[in-house]
Amino acid sequence: MRGQFLEQHCEPSSRGLSGSSTSETLSVKKAEEQERIRNFYDSVYYRNVTGGPGITRHLSRLAARLRIRPGCRVLDVACGTGRWLLATRQRGAAVSGIDISARAIEVCERDMPEGRFATGSAEELPFESDSFEVVSCLGSLEHFLDPGKALREMRRTATSDAQILLLVPNAGFLTRRLGLFRGTYQTGAREIWLTLEQWEEMFDSSGLSVIKRWKDLHVLSMSWILQNGWRAAPLRFMQALALLVWPLAWQYQVYFLCRPKHTATIPDQPTRGRVGFVE
């Protein structure tokens, strides 16, 4: 069952293909799907983006929880318009980010001109190994074509004692189990839902050890409650209160704080060297 789970969610299936045609066919399909996802984020999700949002209290507290300090090297994978990086920069971090959307990266480069940014896939990070003391991927891993490979890339770029912060959706989310929630706006790109145990299994197989888990309570803010206007506010207020009291197993999203495993054999770990930052 473990092998079947990893094959389904971490690597494309090659059943029915043989020889060189396997690699070529899968490469073409992956490139086509990657381009479709890129077009979704540039043409739909970030179509009207003109500037990044401000730093929320939730993100400021999160940066404090990780004890981000001046000079700390932070990489955010699927950084979007960079609001989490702005929160770490406020505490003196040296920020880097990558996103599949060129529109989102334009905002990051404008708001954080001293940062290092790239447009590209999380499965091929253009950063050298052992470079970052904090590597994060918040609310994005479920949208990747190969989350397992992306996790291994995050581990590669992290220092041996780095904090790796992951925020993922929970298939056990009570509202979803009751049939009242069917996914986010980003289902138009790609979205997978796993149980907390399945996520942890994926992290483990990618060379990460889970240190802590906690609820994502960014909804406990007036900006989230009023996001859809006053008429929707009472229901969103009740949703926020529910998440506050529900156990971890019923939460919508859960934070996992991980550390790299110190082992010599991590499946599919890249061995190629990378020098510097690839433009």
LUMDRENTOR-35142 format. One record per residue (C-alpha): x, y, z; residue in one letter. Coordinates in steps of 0.1 Angstrom, whole numbers, padded with zeros to 4 digits, always signed. Each point is the difference from the previous one (the first is absolute). Last residue first. Layout:
// residues N
+-------+-------+-------+-----+
!  east ! north !    up ! res !
+-------+-------+-------+-----+
!     X !     Y !     Z !   a !
...
+-------+-------+-------+-----+
***
This chain:
// residues 279
+-------+-------+-------+-----+
!  east ! north !    up ! res !
+-------+-------+-------+-----+
! +0188 ! +0330 ! -0139 !   e !
! +0017 ! -0029 ! +0017 !   v !
! +0012 ! +0008 ! +0036 !   f !
! +0034 ! -0013 ! +0010 !   g !
! +0016 ! -0032 ! -0012 !   v !
! -0020 ! -0031 ! -0001 !   r !
! +0014 ! -0035 ! +0005 !   g !
! -0018 ! -0031 ! -0013 !   r !
! -0008 ! -0027 ! +0026 !   t !
! -0038 ! +0004 ! +0000 !   p !
! -0018 ! -0020 ! +0027 !   q !
! -0021 ! -0026 ! -0017 !   d !
! -0007 ! -0018 ! +0033 !   p !
! +0021 ! +0013 ! +0030 !   i !
! +0029 ! -0021 ! +0009 !   t !
! +0028 ! +0016 ! +0021 !   a !
! -0022 ! +0010 ! +0029 !   t !
! -0002 ! +0031 ! +0021 !   h !
! -0037 ! +0007 ! -0004 !   k !
! -0007 ! +0036 ! -0008 !   p !
! -0022 ! +0018 ! +0026 !   r !
! -0037 ! +0005 ! -0001 !   c !
! -0027 ! +0024 ! +0012 !   l !
! -0034 ! -0012 ! -0013 !   f !
! -0028 ! +0026 ! +0000 !   y !
! -0036 ! -0013 ! -0005 !   v !
! -0028 ! +0011 ! -0023 !   q !
! -0038 ! -0005 ! +0002 !   y !
! +0000 ! -0015 ! +0035 !   q !
! -0020 ! -0030 ! +0011 !   w !
! +0030 ! -0022 ! +0010 !   a !
! +0016 ! +0029 ! +0019 !   l !
! -0030 ! +0002 ! +0024 !   p !
! -0027 ! +0026 ! -0005 !   w !
! -0002 ! +0030 ! +0024 !   v !
! +0017 ! +0027 ! -0020 !   l !
! -0012 ! -0015 ! -0033 !   l !
! -0036 ! +0004 ! +0011 !   a !
! +0005 ! +0036 ! +0010 !   l !
! +0013 ! +0009 ! -0034 !   a !
! -0029 ! -0018 ! -0017 !   q !
! -0025 ! +0019 ! +0022 !   m !
! +0016 ! +0033 ! -0010 !   f !
! -0002 ! -0010 ! -0036 !   r !
! -0037 ! -0007 ! +0004 !   l !
! -0006 ! +0034 ! +0016 !   p !
! +0022 ! +0019 ! -0025 !   a !
! -0017 ! -0012 ! -0032 !   a !
! -0024 ! +0030 ! -0001 !   r !
! +0027 ! +0024 ! +0011 !   w !
! +0022 ! -0006 ! -0030 !   g !
! +0020 ! -0030 ! -0014 !   n !
! +0033 ! +0008 ! +0018 !   q !
! -0017 ! +0012 ! +0031 !   l !
! +0009 ! -0031 ! +0021 !   i !
! +0035 ! -0002 ! -0016 !   w !
! +0008 ! +0037 ! +0006 !   s !
! -0015 ! -0002 ! +0035 !   m !
! +0025 ! -0026 ! +0011 !   s !
! -0002 ! -0035 ! +0014 !   l !
! +0001 ! -0016 ! -0034 !   v !
! +0038 ! -0002 ! +0002 !   h !
! -0005 ! -0028 ! +0025 !   l !
! +0021 ! -0027 ! -0016 !   d !
! +0001 ! -0027 ! +0026 !   k !
! +0032 ! -0016 ! +0013 !   w !
! +0026 ! -0027 ! -0008 !   r !
! +0035 ! -0004 ! +0014 !   k !
! +0033 ! -0017 ! -0006 !   i !
! -0008 ! -0020 ! -0032 !   v !
! +0031 ! -0016 ! -0015 !   s !
! +0008 ! +0005 ! -0036 !   l !
! +0018 ! -0021 ! -0026 !   g !
! -0026 ! -0002 ! -0027 !   s !
! -0014 ! -0033 ! +0012 !   s !
! -0007 ! +0016 ! +0034 !   d !
! -0018 ! +0030 ! -0015 !   f !
! -0022 ! -0023 ! -0021 !   m !
! -0009 ! -0021 ! +0031 !   e !
! -0008 ! +0032 ! +0018 !   e !
! -0023 ! +0011 ! -0027 !   w !
! -0017 ! -0034 ! +0000 !   q !
! -0005 ! +0002 ! +0038 !   e !
! -0015 ! +0035 ! -0002 !   l !
! -0024 ! -0013 ! -0025 !   t !
! +0005 ! +0009 ! -0037 !   l !
! -0018 ! +0025 ! -0023 !   w !
! +0013 ! +0006 ! -0035 !   i !
! -0005 ! +0032 ! -0020 !   e !
! +0008 ! +0009 ! -0036 !   r !
! -0004 ! +0031 ! -0021 !   a !
! -0038 ! +0008 ! -0001 !   g !
! +0000 ! -0016 ! +0035 !   t !
! +0017 ! +0033 ! +0009 !   q !
! -0033 ! +0017 ! +0011 !   y !
! +0000 ! -0023 ! +0029 !   t !
! -0016 ! -0034 ! +0007 !   g !
! -0033 ! -0017 ! +0003 !   r !
! -0014 ! +0013 ! +0033 !   f !
! -0034 ! -0009 ! +0015 !   l !
! +0002 ! -0037 ! -0007 !   g !
! +0000 ! -0010 ! +0037 !   l !
! +0036 ! -0013 ! -0004 !   r !
! +0010 ! +0034 ! -0014 !   r !
! -0014 ! +0019 ! +0030 !   t !
! +0018 ! -0024 ! +0023 !   l !
! +0034 ! +0004 ! -0016 !   f !
! +0013 ! -0036 ! +0000 !   g !
! +0016 ! +0004 ! -0034 !   a !
! +0023 ! +0027 ! +0016 !   n !
! +0015 ! +0027 ! -0020 !   p !
! +0037 ! +0007 ! +0002 !   v !
! +0023 ! +0026 ! +0016 !   l !
! +0037 ! -0009 ! +0000 !   l !
! +0028 ! +0016 ! +0020 !   l !
! +0036 ! -0014 ! -0004 !   i !
! +0023 ! +0011 ! +0028 !   q !
! +0036 ! -0005 ! -0009 !   a !
! +0026 ! -0019 ! +0020 !   d !
! +0017 ! -0017 ! -0029 !   s !
! -0004 ! +0030 ! -0023 !   t !
! -0030 ! +0000 ! -0024 !   a !
! +0004 ! +0000 ! -0038 !   t !
! +0000 ! -0038 ! -0002 !   r !
! -0030 ! -0003 ! +0024 !   r !
! -0020 ! +0024 ! -0022 !   m !
! +0009 ! -0020 ! -0031 !   e !
! -0011 ! -0032 ! +0018 !   r !
! -0033 ! +0016 ! +0008 !   l !
! -0005 ! +0011 ! -0036 !   a !
! +0007 ! -0036 ! -0011 !   k !
! -0027 ! -0013 ! +0023 !   g !
! -0025 ! +0027 ! -0010 !   p !
! +0001 ! -0010 ! -0036 !   d !
! -0025 ! +0019 ! -0021 !   l !
! -0003 ! +0027 ! +0027 !   f !
! -0033 ! +0014 ! +0012 !   h !
! -0001 ! -0018 ! +0034 !   e !
! +0034 ! +0014 ! +0009 !   l !
! -0014 ! +0036 ! -0003 !   s !
! -0016 ! +0011 ! +0033 !   g !
! +0033 ! +0011 ! +0015 !   l !
! +0033 ! -0013 ! -0012 !   c !
! +0029 ! +0010 ! +0022 !   s !
! +0038 ! -0004 ! +0002 !   v !
! +0018 ! +0016 ! +0030 !   v !
! +0038 ! -0002 ! +0005 !   e !
! +0006 ! +0000 ! -0037 !   f !
! +0030 ! -0008 ! -0022 !   s !
! +0009 ! -0037 ! +0005 !   d !
! -0003 ! -0006 ! -0038 !   s !
! +0001 ! +0027 ! -0026 !   e !
! -0032 ! +0016 ! -0012 !   f !
! -0018 ! -0004 ! -0033 !   p !
! -0027 ! -0023 ! +0014 !   l !
! -0012 ! -0026 ! -0024 !   e !
! -0032 ! -0017 ! +0014 !   e !
! -0012 ! +0034 ! +0013 !   a !
! -0004 ! +0011 ! -0036 !   s !
! +0010 ! +0034 ! -0014 !   g !
! +0002 ! +0038 ! +0003 !   t !
! +0029 ! +0011 ! +0022 !   a !
! +0007 ! +0024 ! +0028 !   f !
! +0029 ! +0011 ! +0021 !   r !
! -0008 ! +0029 ! +0023 !   g !
! +0015 ! +0035 ! +0001 !   e !
! -0028 ! +0014 ! -0022 !   p !
! -0026 ! -0011 ! +0025 !   m !
! -0033 ! +0017 ! -0010 !   d !
! +0008 ! +0002 ! -0037 !   r !
! +0016 ! -0034 ! -0003 !   e !
! -0029 ! -0016 ! +0020 !   c !
! -0026 ! +0017 ! -0022 !   v !
! +0017 ! -0012 ! -0032 !   e !
! +0002 ! -0035 ! +0015 !   i !
! -0038 ! -0001 ! +0003 !   a !
! -0004 ! +0009 ! -0037 !   r !
! +0027 ! -0026 ! -0011 !   a !
! -0021 ! -0027 ! +0017 !   s !
! +0017 ! -0033 ! +0007 !   i !
! +0014 ! +0014 ! +0032 !   d !
! +0035 ! +0002 ! +0015 !   i !
! +0012 ! +0019 ! +0030 !   g !
! +0030 ! +0013 ! +0018 !   s !
! +0002 ! +0023 ! +0031 !   v !
! +0029 ! +0011 ! +0023 !   a !
! -0018 ! +0003 ! +0033 !   a !
! +0000 ! +0032 ! +0021 !   g !
! -0032 ! -0004 ! +0020 !   r !
! -0020 ! +0020 ! -0025 !   q !
! +0015 ! -0023 ! -0027 !   r !
! -0017 ! -0030 ! +0017 !   t !
! -0034 ! +0018 ! -0003 !   a !
! +0007 ! +0011 ! -0035 !   l !
! +0009 ! -0036 ! -0009 !   l !
! -0034 ! -0011 ! +0012 !   w !
! -0017 ! +0028 ! -0022 !   r !
! +0020 ! -0010 ! -0031 !   g !
! -0022 ! +0004 ! -0030 !   t !
! -0002 ! -0037 ! -0004 !   g !
! +0028 ! -0018 ! +0019 !   c !
! -0004 ! -0034 ! -0016 !   a !
! +0031 ! -0011 ! +0019 !   v !
! +0011 ! +0025 ! +0026 !   d !
! +0038 ! +0001 ! +0007 !   l !
! +0013 ! +0017 ! +0031 !   v !
! +0036 ! +0008 ! +0009 !   r !
! +0001 ! +0015 ! +0036 !   c !
! +0020 ! +0032 ! -0001 !   g !
! -0020 ! +0017 ! +0028 !   p !
! -0020 ! -0026 ! +0019 !   r !
! -0030 ! -0022 ! -0007 !   i !
! -0010 ! -0016 ! +0033 !   r !
! -0023 ! -0025 ! -0017 !   l !
! -0028 ! +0011 ! +0023 !   r !
! +0008 ! +0037 ! -0007 !   a !
! -0004 ! -0006 ! -0038 !   a !
! -0034 ! -0017 ! +0007 !   l !
! -0010 ! +0029 ! +0022 !   r !
! +0007 ! +0024 ! -0028 !   s !
! -0019 ! -0022 ! -0024 !   l !
! -0031 ! -0001 ! +0022 !   h !
! +0002 ! +0038 ! +0005 !   r !
! -0002 ! +0004 ! -0037 !   t !
! +0027 ! +0017 ! -0021 !   i !
! -0016 ! +0020 ! -0028 !   g !
! -0012 ! -0014 ! -0032 !   p !
! +0022 ! +0000 ! -0031 !   g !
! -0007 ! +0024 ! -0029 !   g !
! -0017 ! +0001 ! -0034 !   t !
! -0015 ! -0034 ! -0003 !   v !
! -0028 ! -0001 ! -0024 !   n !
! +0008 ! -0033 ! -0018 !   r !
! +0017 ! -0016 ! +0030 !   y !
! -0024 ! -0030 ! +0002 !   y !
! -0013 ! +0001 ! -0035 !   v !
! +0026 ! +0007 ! -0028 !   s !
! +0033 ! -0003 ! +0018 !   d !
! -0011 ! -0027 ! +0025 !   y !
! -0020 ! -0020 ! -0025 !   f !
! +0026 ! +0004 ! -0028 !   n !
! +0026 ! -0015 ! +0023 !   r !
! -0023 ! -0030 ! +0008 !   i !
! -0005 ! -0006 ! -0037 !   r !
! +0037 ! +0003 ! -0007 !   e !
! +0008 ! -0026 ! +0027 !   q !
! -0026 ! -0023 ! -0014 !   e !
! +0016 ! +0002 ! -0035 !   e !
! +0035 ! -0005 ! +0014 !   a !
! -0011 ! -0030 ! +0021 !   k !
! -0017 ! -0016 ! -0031 !   k !
! +0031 ! +0006 ! -0021 !   v !
! +0023 ! -0014 ! +0026 !   s !
! -0023 ! -0030 ! +0007 !   l !
! +0000 ! -0009 ! -0037 !   t !
! +0037 ! +0004 ! -0004 !   e !
! +0009 ! -0020 ! +0030 !   s !
! -0023 ! -0029 ! -0008 !   t !
! +0008 ! +0001 ! -0037 !   s !
! +0037 ! -0007 ! +0008 !   s !
! -0008 ! -0035 ! +0011 !   g !
! -0036 ! -0010 ! +0010 !   s !
! -0034 ! +0014 ! +0006 !   l !
! -0032 ! -0017 ! +0013 !   g !
! +0007 ! +0009 ! +0036 !   r !
! +0022 ! +0031 ! +0003 !   s !
! -0018 ! +0017 ! +0028 !   s !
! +0011 ! +0036 ! +0009 !   p !
! +0018 ! +0003 ! +0034 !   e !
! -0009 ! +0014 ! +0034 !   c !
! -0038 ! -0004 ! +0005 !   h !
! -0009 ! -0034 ! -0015 !   q !
! +0034 ! -0016 ! +0003 !   e !
! +0004 ! +0010 ! +0036 !   l !
! -0034 ! -0014 ! +0010 !   f !
! +0007 ! -0033 ! -0019 !   q !
! +0033 ! -0004 ! +0017 !   g !
! -0015 ! +0005 ! +0035 !   r !
! -0029 ! -0024 ! -0008 !   m !
+-------+-------+-------+-----+
***
